[in-house]
């Protein structure tokens, strides 16, 4: 589909927790490798019970947004790697602050409590 960069919010089929069928959902690109692999964090309308979830609202987007009327959550515990070819669309791009919060928790899941930056 194209090249993606850290902070992009794209649509891709992912399985949360590695169980069951994949579902097309928004995911935040945390890092993009030169090989075309993307480190992503799934987004859901419900927070995770497995780990820290970072709330996302329309105010957290530099461009675009999600088609939800309520807050969404980046499920940091379920970060995964996908191929760029698995992306089916792009929804927008996050501002640097919310992206930094997600990255911080993914890098240090047990040590980190995110700070809300604007």
C-alpha positions in Angstrom: 0.0 0.0 0.0 2.8 2.4 0.7 5.4 3.6 3.2 4.5 4.2 6.7 6.2 6.1 9.5 6.1 6.1 13.2 2.9 7.8 14.4 0.8 6.7 11.5 -2.6 5.2 12.4 -3.4 2.6 9.9 -5.9 -0.2 9.4 -4.6 -3.8 9.5 -5.8 -7.3 10.3 -4.4 -8.2 13.8 -5.1 -10.7 16.5 -5.1 -9.3 20.0 -3.2 -11.8 22.2 -2.5 -14.1 19.3 -5.8 -15.9 19.7 -8.7 -16.3 17.3 -9.3 -14.8 14.0 -7.6 -11.5 12.9 -9.8 -8.4 12.8 -9.3 -5.3 10.8 -8.8 -2.6 13.3 -6.8 0.7 13.7 -3.2 0.2 14.8 -0.5 2.8 15.7 2.8 2.4 13.9 5.5 2.6 16.6 8.4 1.9 14.3 8.9 1.1 10.6 11.8 -1.1 9.6 13.7 -0.9 6.3 12.5 -4.4 5.4 8.8 -3.2 5.4 8.0 -4.6 8.9 6.0 -2.4 11.2 6.0 -2.5 15.0 2.4 -1.7 15.8 0.1 -1.2 18.8 -3.6 -2.2 18.3 -6.3 0.3 19.1 -9.6 -0.6 20.7 -12.7 1.0 22.0 -12.1 -0.8 25.3 -9.0 -0.6 27.5 -7.0 -3.8 28.0 -7.2 -5.8 31.2 -3.8 -7.3 30.4 -1.7 -4.1 30.7 -1.5 -0.4 30.3 -3.8 1.2 27.8 -3.1 4.7 26.5 -6.3 6.7 25.9 -6.6 8.4 22.5 -9.0 11.1 21.5 -9.4 13.1 18.3 -7.3 15.8 20.0 -4.3 13.4 19.9 -4.2 13.4 16.0 -2.1 15.8 13.9 -4.1 14.6 10.8 -7.1 12.4 10.4 -8.7 10.5 13.2 -10.8 7.5 14.1 -14.4 7.0 13.3 -15.4 6.6 16.9 -17.4 9.0 19.0 -15.8 8.0 22.3 -12.3 7.6 23.5 -10.2 4.8 22.1 -7.2 3.0 23.7 -3.8 1.9 22.4 -3.3 -1.6 23.8 0.4 -1.4 24.6 0.6 -4.9 26.0 -0.4 -6.3 22.6 2.3 -4.6 20.5 3.2 -6.8 17.5 5.0 -6.8 14.2 3.2 -6.9 10.9 4.2 -6.5 7.2 3.5 -3.2 5.6 1.7 -5.2 2.9 -0.9 -6.2 5.5 -2.1 -2.5 5.8 -5.4 -1.9 4.2 -5.8 1.9 4.8 -4.6 4.9 6.7 -6.6 6.8 9.2 -4.3 9.6 10.2 -1.2 10.5 12.3 -0.7 11.0 16.0 0.9 14.1 17.6 4.4 13.5 19.1 3.2 13.5 22.7 0.7 10.6 22.5 3.1 8.7 20.3 5.9 9.2 22.9 3.5 7.9 25.7 2.8 4.7 23.7 6.5 4.1 22.9 7.5 4.6 26.5 5.1 2.0 27.8 5.9 -0.5 25.0 9.6 -0.2 25.7 9.2 -0.5 29.5 5.8 -2.2 30.1 6.3 -2.9 33.8 8.2 0.2 34.8 6.2 2.9 33.1 3.2 5.0 33.9 2.6 7.3 30.9 2.6 11.1 31.3 0.0 12.9 29.2 1.8 15.4 27.0 0.2 18.0 24.7 
